[in-house]
Amino acid sequence: MLGPAYYDTEEYTDQTLRQLAEETIREKALKLLDDEVPHGIYVETDKMKFRKTIQHENIYDVSATIYCLRDSHKGIIIGKNGQMLKRIGTYAREDLEKMLNCKVNLKLWVKVKEDWLNDSTFVKRFKLQ
C-alpha cells in the first residue's frame, strides 16, 4: 500500500537549480580529471539567470567557479590551452541542457582557495557538497 504523495511526481530532488548545476559541473570535473586532482574541489554558481533570446528561445546564463586547493591543481583543471576546462564545460553544459530542457550558456572559472577544507567559514558558507 502506498502512502500519501508529499511531493509532485515530477519533483525528484530537494536541491535548487544552482545546487544541481554545481553538482553537475563537479561530477564532470572529477570524472575527467580521474586521479590527477584530489577530491578537494568545490564548485560555486556565481550567476544563474533565465532569459529569452532574440529569437524568443529559453536560455540559462550560468557562471560558476571551480575552487581548488593548489596552483598546480588549477593548471591541471584548466589543462593545456584550456582544453580540460573546455571539456568539463562542454559535458556539464550538455547535461544541464537535458536537465533544464533549454539551452545553457556556461562560463567556468578556476580559482585557488588554499586549505579551504579546513576553513570553517568557507565550508559553512557553501554547505559542503
Backbone bond lengths (Angstrom), bond angles and torsions (degrees), N, CA, C in turn:
res aa  C-N    CA-C-N  psi(-1)  N-CA   C-N-CA  omega(-1)  CA-C   N-CA-C  phi
1 M - - - 1.435 - - 1.532 109.09 -
2 L 1.309 116.54 132.52 1.454 122.39 179.84 1.521 110.74 -89.17
3 G 1.332 114.46 141.59 1.462 120.06 176.93 1.517 110.17 -82.75
4 P 1.309 116.39 -177.38 1.468 120.47 179.89 1.528 110.92 -67.61
5 A 1.319 116.46 148.62 1.464 122.10 177.92 1.529 108.51 -83.16
6 Y 1.312 116.31 116.58 1.461 120.47 -179.42 1.529 112.04 -89.81
7 Y 1.338 116.60 -16.83 1.458 121.67 -179.30 1.516 109.06 -131.26
8 D 1.302 115.97 156.60 1.454 122.57 174.52 1.524 108.52 -59.48
9 T 1.311 118.40 141.87 1.461 121.98 -178.62 1.529 111.98 -62.65
10 E 1.323 118.14 -22.71 1.460 122.16 178.17 1.531 111.85 -81.48
11 E 1.309 116.91 -15.09 1.458 121.85 -178.09 1.525 108.93 -86.46
12 Y 1.344 115.74 117.65 1.451 118.85 -175.85 1.530 113.04 -116.70
13 T 1.321 118.00 1.93 1.458 121.20 177.88 1.523 110.10 -156.11
14 D 1.328 114.43 159.16 1.457 118.79 175.65 1.521 111.18 -101.36
15 Q 1.341 116.99 6.80 1.456 120.87 178.76 1.526 110.75 -79.73
16 T 1.329 114.69 150.72 1.459 119.56 176.45 1.522 109.36 -77.34
17 L 1.333 116.40 167.78 1.465 120.03 177.19 1.527 110.73 -61.66
18 R 1.305 116.93 -36.74 1.478 120.66 177.24 1.529 110.46 -60.86
19 Q 1.313 116.76 -45.57 1.460 120.58 -179.81 1.528 110.93 -64.88
20 L 1.319 117.24 -39.35 1.458 120.46 177.86 1.530 110.86 -64.40
21 A 1.327 116.62 -39.69 1.458 120.48 177.41 1.521 110.14 -63.49
22 E 1.333 116.83 -44.73 1.464 121.04 179.71 1.523 111.25 -60.85
23 E 1.313 116.73 -45.80 1.459 120.76 -179.84 1.523 111.60 -64.93
24 T 1.321 117.28 -38.02 1.465 121.36 179.33 1.521 110.22 -64.43
25 I 1.316 116.91 -45.88 1.467 121.11 179.83 1.528 110.14 -64.45
26 R 1.325 117.05 -44.83 1.464 121.50 179.74 1.526 110.93 -61.89
27 E 1.324 116.79 -42.65 1.466 121.25 178.66 1.523 110.89 -59.23
28 K 1.323 117.13 -46.96 1.469 120.75 -179.36 1.522 110.86 -63.74
29 A 1.336 116.24 -40.94 1.466 119.92 179.16 1.522 110.46 -62.09
30 L 1.310 117.44 -47.51 1.459 120.60 -177.90 1.523 111.86 -65.71
31 K 1.322 117.39 -37.78 1.474 120.12 178.69 1.522 111.47 -67.72
32 L 1.318 116.66 -43.68 1.461 120.03 -177.33 1.525 112.94 -74.99
33 L 1.308 117.67 -29.89 1.459 120.97 -177.52 1.521 112.49 -86.71
34 D 1.316 117.48 -10.25 1.466 122.77 -179.05 1.519 110.71 47.74
35 D 1.327 116.26 -122.21 1.459 120.74 -176.78 1.523 112.52 -97.62
36 E 1.328 117.46 5.93 1.463 119.90 -176.74 1.526 112.39 -67.77
37 V 1.305 117.62 -37.78 1.461 121.48 -179.63 1.524 107.18 -119.99
38 P 1.332 116.48 129.14 1.469 118.11 177.28 1.529 110.43 -59.31
39 H 1.291 115.36 170.13 1.465 120.17 -178.08 1.517 112.26 -72.84
40 G 1.324 117.64 11.94 1.452 122.08 179.67 1.511 113.19 -82.06
41 I 1.330 116.26 48.94 1.462 119.51 173.58 1.520 108.22 -119.37
42 Y 1.296 113.78 149.94 1.460 120.65 179.48 1.520 108.04 -136.92
43 V 1.313 117.34 141.72 1.458 121.86 179.59 1.518 108.56 -114.94
44 E 1.321 114.80 132.79 1.464 121.23 176.45 1.526 108.60 -123.04
45 T 1.319 116.30 128.60 1.455 121.35 175.10 1.518 108.22 -80.63
46 D 1.327 115.98 115.22 1.461 120.91 -180.00 1.525 111.45 -82.56
47 K 1.329 115.35 -35.15 1.467 120.35 -178.14 1.525 108.39 -149.73
48 M 1.318 115.48 138.01 1.467 121.30 173.45 1.515 106.33 -146.06
49 K 1.315 115.01 103.42 1.463 120.30 -173.45 1.523 109.97 -127.21
50 F 1.316 115.59 131.23 1.462 122.42 176.50 1.523 108.92 -91.51
51 R 1.321 115.99 138.63 1.468 120.37 177.09 1.524 109.49 -154.72
52 K 1.317 114.77 173.28 1.467 122.33 174.76 1.529 108.01 -107.61
53 T 1.328 116.40 140.65 1.459 120.03 176.86 1.523 109.36 -78.01
54 I 1.309 116.36 176.34 1.466 121.27 177.44 1.530 110.30 -59.48
55 Q 1.340 115.36 -31.79 1.467 120.44 178.18 1.538 112.09 -86.28
56 H 1.336 116.98 12.51 1.467 124.27 177.71 1.526 112.94 65.59
57 E 1.329 116.71 29.60 1.456 121.31 175.62 1.528 109.16 -94.62
58 N 1.332 116.08 145.65 1.460 120.87 178.12 1.525 110.26 -73.23
59 I 1.335 116.62 140.19 1.457 121.31 177.82 1.526 109.27 -153.28
60 Y 1.321 115.56 144.11 1.459 121.91 172.46 1.519 108.15 -107.50
61 D 1.320 116.81 130.60 1.454 122.45 170.67 1.524 106.14 -96.59
62 V 1.329 116.24 117.78 1.453 121.21 -177.64 1.524 108.72 -123.78
63 S 1.314 114.98 128.92 1.462 121.92 174.96 1.521 106.44 -123.42
64 A 1.346 116.74 127.65 1.453 120.52 -176.92 1.525 110.58 -138.39
65 T 1.318 114.83 152.03 1.459 121.69 178.02 1.519 109.30 -115.18
66 I 1.325 115.45 131.86 1.455 121.96 173.42 1.526 106.36 -97.81
67 Y 1.319 116.92 117.39 1.462 121.65 178.13 1.522 108.72 -95.70
68 C 1.327 115.74 136.68 1.455 120.85 176.29 1.523 108.80 -130.97
69 L 1.327 116.58 172.98 1.459 121.34 -172.68 1.528 114.87 -88.58
70 R 1.350 117.71 -25.58 1.468 120.04 -173.79 1.518 111.58 -140.38
71 D 1.338 115.38 156.75 1.466 120.84 175.28 1.525 111.24 -58.96
72 S 1.328 116.53 -37.15 1.467 119.43 -179.92 1.530 110.75 -63.91
73 H 1.338 116.76 -34.84 1.472 120.51 177.21 1.522 110.25 -68.16
74 K 1.325 115.89 -38.82 1.460 120.38 179.39 1.528 110.02 -58.24
75 G 1.318 116.52 -44.73 1.459 120.45 178.50 1.513 112.90 -62.25
76 I 1.317 116.69 -37.95 1.468 121.06 179.15 1.532 109.97 -68.62
77 I 1.333 116.69 -43.25 1.469 120.56 -179.07 1.533 110.45 -64.25
78 I 1.319 116.54 -41.40 1.471 119.61 179.34 1.525 110.17 -72.10
79 G 1.322 117.17 -42.87 1.458 121.68 178.84 1.519 112.10 78.05
80 K 1.313 114.33 172.37 1.465 120.69 -179.79 1.525 109.79 -64.23
81 N 1.331 115.19 124.59 1.463 122.62 -178.53 1.534 113.05 56.04
82 G 1.327 116.88 26.21 1.460 120.75 177.25 1.514 114.72 76.89
83 Q 1.330 117.26 11.79 1.458 120.29 -174.04 1.530 113.99 -66.83
84 M 1.329 118.16 -38.71 1.465 119.83 -179.29 1.527 110.45 -67.73
85 L 1.326 116.83 -45.11 1.464 120.17 178.92 1.529 110.28 -61.71
86 K 1.303 116.82 -37.36 1.470 121.01 177.89 1.525 110.50 -64.21
87 R 1.331 117.68 -42.68 1.470 120.85 178.16 1.524 111.11 -63.62
88 I 1.339 116.00 -44.85 1.467 119.88 178.03 1.527 109.36 -57.59
89 G 1.325 116.38 -47.45 1.459 121.40 -179.46 1.512 113.29 -63.01
90 T 1.319 116.23 -40.88 1.469 120.38 -179.20 1.526 110.98 -63.62
91 Y 1.333 116.39 -49.96 1.465 119.50 -178.62 1.532 111.63 -66.27
92 A 1.322 116.83 -38.59 1.467 120.00 178.20 1.527 110.28 -65.86
93 R 1.331 116.56 -43.59 1.465 120.40 179.92 1.523 110.95 -61.20
94 E 1.325 117.25 -43.12 1.468 120.31 179.71 1.524 111.14 -60.53
95 D 1.329 117.12 -43.79 1.471 120.23 178.43 1.530 111.81 -66.85
96 L 1.325 116.16 -40.31 1.461 119.38 178.91 1.524 111.30 -64.83
97 E 1.318 117.26 -38.40 1.463 119.74 178.68 1.520 111.13 -64.32
98 K 1.323 117.29 -37.69 1.469 120.36 176.68 1.531 110.38 -66.63
99 M 1.324 115.83 -43.42 1.455 121.18 -177.98 1.525 111.63 -66.35
100 L 1.341 117.14 -42.99 1.460 121.87 -175.47 1.525 113.25 -90.58
101 N 1.319 115.70 -10.11 1.463 122.15 179.06 1.532 112.40 58.62
102 C 1.334 115.64 38.88 1.457 121.17 174.59 1.530 108.59 -162.57
103 K 1.309 116.53 172.79 1.457 121.85 179.55 1.523 110.03 -67.87
104 V 1.333 115.21 151.51 1.461 121.52 177.86 1.520 108.29 -132.18
105 N 1.314 115.61 128.76 1.461 122.82 173.19 1.524 105.41 -101.24
106 L 1.355 116.79 103.34 1.458 121.71 -172.92 1.526 110.87 -108.06
107 K 1.318 115.62 126.84 1.465 122.14 175.34 1.519 107.82 -120.19
108 L 1.340 116.14 128.17 1.453 121.36 -178.74 1.523 111.16 -117.03
109 W 1.316 115.14 142.74 1.455 123.22 176.14 1.526 107.70 -127.29
110 V 1.325 116.63 153.60 1.463 121.21 176.82 1.522 108.15 -123.82
111 K 1.337 115.88 128.56 1.463 121.05 179.03 1.522 109.40 -132.30
112 V 1.322 114.71 148.69 1.457 120.78 176.14 1.520 108.98 -92.85
113 K 1.293 115.56 129.32 1.470 122.74 173.48 1.526 105.19 -130.57
114 E 1.330 114.67 86.77 1.463 120.17 -175.15 1.517 111.13 -57.87
115 D 1.320 113.98 136.84 1.463 122.47 174.99 1.530 113.54 56.65
116 W 1.333 117.18 30.43 1.467 119.28 -178.46 1.523 112.44 -63.41
117 L 1.325 117.04 -25.15 1.464 119.59 179.63 1.529 112.12 -63.66
118 N 1.331 116.58 -27.05 1.471 120.85 -178.84 1.524 112.73 -101.41
119 D 1.312 117.32 5.39 1.463 121.85 179.24 1.528 108.04 -96.22
120 S 1.329 115.99 99.31 1.465 119.90 -173.22 1.528 112.82 -61.03
121 T 1.331 117.96 -34.71 1.463 118.96 179.39 1.524 110.65 -67.91
122 F 1.318 117.36 -36.93 1.467 121.29 178.37 1.526 110.07 -68.28
123 V 1.324 117.15 -46.22 1.462 121.71 -178.68 1.519 110.61 -63.75
124 K 1.332 117.71 -43.93 1.469 120.60 178.76 1.521 111.13 -63.63
125 R 1.324 115.82 -38.99 1.462 120.85 -178.70 1.529 111.54 -60.06
126 F 1.292 116.18 -36.84 1.461 120.11 -176.34 1.510 114.46 -102.48
127 K 1.319 117.84 1.31 1.467 120.83 179.55 1.523 109.74 49.79
128 L 1.270 116.96 63.98 1.466 127.28 -174.29 1.534 113.75 -17.40
129 Q 1.299 114.53 126.66 1.474 120.91 -179.32 1.506 110.69 -73.27
